[in-house]
Amino acid sequence: MAQDQQNHLILAADATRQAQYHCPGCQSAVRLKRGRVMAAHFAHQTAACQTFSEGETAEHLLGKQQLAAWFQASGYTVQIEAALPALHQRPDVLVQQGSQPPLALEFQCSPLSVTRLAERTQGYRQHGYRVLWVLGSPYQVSGRLRAHAKALKFLQYSPQWGCYLVFWDVTGLQLQLDLNLLSCDGDPLYLQRHYFPAQRVAVAELLQYRPPLTRPTVVADHYQAYQRRLTLGRLGQQPQVVTLQRFCYQHGGTLATMPNWVYPMMAKVPILAGPYLSWYLHVFVRLQSEPAVVSTRRLQQLLQTELAPLVAPVSCLQGLAHLQQQLVHDFLTELVTRQVMTAVPAGWRLNSQLLRWKRH
C-alpha cells in the first residue's frame, strides 16, 4: 500500500503508473513495481524507510495496512505511524471520523510488558486519544482462553461488550471479537465470539454490535470438579493451591473443611491475578471476627478491602472501579442467597453456623 496525492491508501494491485505515490510512514516518494512474475508492490526511491524497518514482522506490517484500509473504506481519516510529539509515540494507525476524538489502533504482534502497556495506554488517554489494542497471531490460542492467557493483560471493557479482546487475522482479513469474557475458577473462560470480515462489513457494523450478554449456568458438576482440582493441586504442590492451603492453616482450617458457600459458583469478570476462591476465603475469615449484626456499608467496605489487593494489572481496562463495585454487589447477593446472612432492621445478621470450618 501507498498513499496517493489525496492521501488515500491505494493497493499496489490497483495503482496506476501515471499517478504519484508516497510512503504512509515516512512520506517519501515510492515507485510502483508490477510485472508478470513479481507481485505488485511499492518501493522507496531513495533512502530506506525508518518507519517500516525497525524489526517489524510481515504480519505486523500487513495487519496495520489492512486495518488502515478497512477504516478508510468506512469513511475515516487515516494515518499510519502518525507522529505524536507530545506523547513521544507513533500509533500503528491513527483514525478519526467527524468530531469524535482520534482513535489509536495498536496492532500488537510482539511481547509487551505490563509496565510498558500501561505507559502507552495512559499516555494516549491523558492526551485525549482513545486507544484500541488489536492482537495478532502470537496472542491467539487454538482452543478456549484460560485465565492465565497472555492476551488477558490487554483486556478491555465497554458496557455493550463487557470484558473483551480484539484480534486481527491478516490471512482471513477479518476482526475477531471475543466479548463477555467471564471466569469460573479452574475452567476455560466463557466468552461470546463474533467475526467481522473486512471485505463485507464496515467498521460501523462492529461499533453498533450489541448482542445480549449471557451468563453461563454453574452446575453441581463444577463444584465437584473444583474440589477434585484442589485436592490434586494440593497433592501436586501447585504453588497457587499451596498458598491457599497455607492461608487456611493459619486461620484454623484446611481447604477440605471450608464451608460449601466459600466455593465461588458464579461466573465473574476475569480481573483477578489468581482464583476467586482466594477472595472468598479472605472474606470468610474476616467475617468470623465481625459482630453478629453488621451494616451494609460495613460489609461493602470489608469486601472491597479484601478484593483490591487481588486485582491483576489491567492497564487497558476503563471502568475497573465499576466492575469492582459490581463484584461486591454480586457477592452480597450470594451471601443472602446462600443464607450466610439475613436482613434485620439494623442491617444484616450473620449466620454463625456457616462461619465455622467444617469438621472432618
VONU-189548 format. One record per residue (C-alpha): residue in three letters; x, y, z. Coordinates in steps of 0.001 Angstrom, whole numbers, plus 500000, padded with zeros to 6 digits. Layout:
VONU-189548
ALAXYZ...
This chain:
VONU-189548
MET500000500000500000ALA500942503636499457GLN499187506994499644ASP498171508969496573GLN498242512763496268GLN494911512975498135ASN496426510839500972HIS494171507886500178LEU495638504424500762ILE495999502555497467LEU496779498864496958ALA499675498275494587ALA497431495958492572ASP495006498868491998ALA497576501609491405THR498273503286488060ARG501736504075486731GLN500744507628485811ALA499973508661489412GLN502428509724492119TYR502545507914495453HIS504305508311498775CYS505016506126501786PRO502349506329504521GLY505122506118507111CYS507982508404506109GLN506075510353503408SER508906509981500860ALA508182509098497243VAL507669505463496260ARG507619503766492859LEU505078501215491685LYS506587497880490662ARG504353495438488873GLY505346492784486348ARG504411489355485092VAL506399487471487734MET506813489793490724ALA503802490609492911ALA502690494229492691HIS504299496410495355PHE505685499876496085ALA509393500545496602HIS511133503591498066GLN513002505665495507THR515717506901497868ALA516848506023501399ALA515397503140503349CYS512271503951505360GLN512863504034509112THR509174503741509990PHE508790500321508418SER512217498837509064GLU512562498618512839GLY512162494905513394GLU508536494711512320THR507243491320511296ALA505498490750507990GLU502272490144509924HIS502564493478511724LEU503291495418508537LEU500429493801506656GLY497973493948509558LYS498271497661510206GLN497904498378506490GLN494788496189506349LEU493316497948509386ALA494088501331507844ALA492393500329504586TRP489325498995506420PHE488840502192508412GLN489485504373505390ALA486919502434503341SER484487503024506231GLY484807506803505986TYR487602507522508490THR490591509806508084VAL493592507510508415GLN497293507941509191ILE499806505113509501GLU502555505636512079ALA501420509209512761ALA503984511129514810LEU502549512416518114PRO505370514567519568ALA503571515320522838LEU503376511597523601HIS506682510514522026GLN504660507689520457ARG503650506549516990PRO500381504591516942ASP500307501899514290VAL497210503511512795LEU495508506758513851VAL491907507145512680GLN489258509798513158GLN485712510381511959GLY483880513696512278SER484213515404515648GLN484987512208517570PRO488277512037519487PRO491008510336517433LEU491385506591517924ALA494837504987518105LEU494875501428516787GLU497769499379518142PHE498247496071516315GLN500308494060518803CYS502242491085517450SER505282491161519751PRO505811490793523505LEU504954493837525601SER505467494235529327VAL502586495225531575THR504520498340532606ARG505057499493529020LEU501474498636528124ALA500241500831530985GLU502533503717529995ARG501403503703526375THR497707503324527191GLN497732506078529812GLY499759508335527508TYR497088508165524826ARG494204508761527218GLN495872511623529064HIS496281513462525744GLY492697512945524594TYR493178509895522363ARG491099506763522514VAL493070503533522098LEU492148500057520888TRP494616497202521278VAL494257494678518450LEU496143491401518899GLY497957489358516284SER498596485625515949PRO501146485304518832TYR498312486094521262GLN495705483809519725VAL495013480309521047SER493574477362519172GLY491137476393521933ARG489346478390524577LEU491067481146526528ARG492201480455530070ALA492603482890532935HIS496413482850532594ALA496455483537528822LYS498989486226527916ALA496302488064525928LEU494441488855529158LYS496723491789530007PHE495102493551527004LEU491622493065528474GLN489294495954527607TYR485776496810528775SER482665498504527462PRO479036498328528661GLN477900496897525304TRP480516494102525158GLY481508493548528783CYS485153492479529105TYR486526491831525634LEU489587491181523469VAL490093492058519804PHE492161490010517339TRP493039490637513691ASP493579487821511205VAL495789489034508346THR495165485876506306GLY491389485896506613LEU491285489712506563GLN488852489803509457LEU488462491037513017GLN487646488577515797LEU485793489998518790ASP485816487875521951LEU483337489573524258ASN481564488986527562LEU484616487195528964LEU483770485543532278SER485741483336534638CYS484683480237536551ASP487658479218538709GLY489619476438537023ASP487567476327533812PRO488416477939530463LEU486961481412530141TYR483383481689528981LEU483031484043526029GLN480891485046523068ARG482718485318519745HIS481865487169516553TYR483777487748513311PHE483762490877511130PRO485161490208507620ALA486630493499506405GLN485649492880502780ARG481946492519503622VAL481455494569506808ALA482060498247507519VAL483573499443510803ALA480170500923511732GLU478700497424511997LEU481358496498514558LEU480718499614516648GLN476933499093516540TYR477161495420517508ARG475196494969520738PRO474421491301521374PRO472611490128524523LEU475259489291527114THR474571485891528645ARG475984484286531791PRO476836480563531976THR474986478393534467VAL477271476778537027VAL476039473316537978ALA476892470873540746ASP479420469145538486HIS481555472284538588TYR481593472233542398GLN482680468575542462ALA485315469138539774TYR486600472148541713GLN487051470033544841ARG488970467414542842ARG491245470052541310LEU492064471474544731THR492877468003546063LEU495127467208543091GLY496729470642543313ARG497487470149546988LEU498984466702546378GLY500973468014543424GLN502208471013545412GLN500853473529542909PRO502017476948544197GLN498604478599543952VAL496887475789545857VAL499704475577548412THR499244479303549125LEU495510478814549698GLN496118475812551942ARG498697477741553979PHE496192480567554463CYS493643478046555746TYR496173476534558188GLN496980479973559554HIS493311480510560380GLY492442477144561881GLY491185475120558914THR492003473451555604LEU490732473587552052ALA488791470396552797THR486975471987555754MET485799475196554068PRO482017475742554182ASN480408474989550814TRP479438478627550213VAL483117479620550045TYR483413477895546660PRO482655480555544000MET479724479287541951MET479032482312539722ALA480941483300536584LYS482753486609537080VAL484831489069535081PRO488451487821534745ILE490215490681536521LEU491947488858539396ALA495573487731539386GLY494506484427540956PRO491339482441541609TYR488194483994543032LEU488408481380545786SER491191483468547338TRP488818486443547720TYR486044484267549140LEU488431482672551631HIS489674486036552880VAL486111487277553293PHE485123484093555154VAL487953484560557649ARG487193488265558100LEU483506487621558739GLN484416485275561588SER485621488252563626GLU482673490529562823PRO479795491164565283ALA476566489210564884VAL474874492154563120VAL476685494347560595SER475605497207558346THR475544497075554553ARG478185499811554435ARG480477497805556702LEU480052494675554578GLN480765496581551372GLN483946498056552848LEU485076494630554046LEU484553493036550637GLN486254495921548801THR489241495859551161GLU489805492143550572LEU489277492426546811ALA491622495315545992PRO494998493511546546LEU493894490587544365VAL493098492572541210ALA495510491906538334PRO497300494719536451VAL494664495569533817SER496021498779532310CYS493769498800529217LEU490602498426531239GLN488463501519531683GLY485634501126534185LEU487615498996536649ALA486010500719539657HIS482554499935538237LEU483478496260537760GLN484757496017541342GLN481557497577542680GLN479533495064540656LEU481580492191542082VAL480922493411545620HIS477190493746544892ASP477053490210543444PHE478950488784546419LEU476499490377548855THR473650488841546864GLU475344485433547063LEU475747485743550831VAL471994486280551131THR471083483545548647ARG473324481025550393GLN471943482040553812VAL475225483331555190MET473325486430556302THR469726487562556662ALA468198491035556719VAL467340492647560077PRO466314496262560890ALA469889497240561849GLY471491495678558763TRP472420492017558372ARG472606489158560843LEU475460486748560137ASN474813483012560322SER477445481835562811GLN476919478201561772LEU478187478974558279LEU481174480968559526ARG482905477935561019TRP485278475444559492LYS483579472117558829ARG484523469081560868HIS486419466271559144
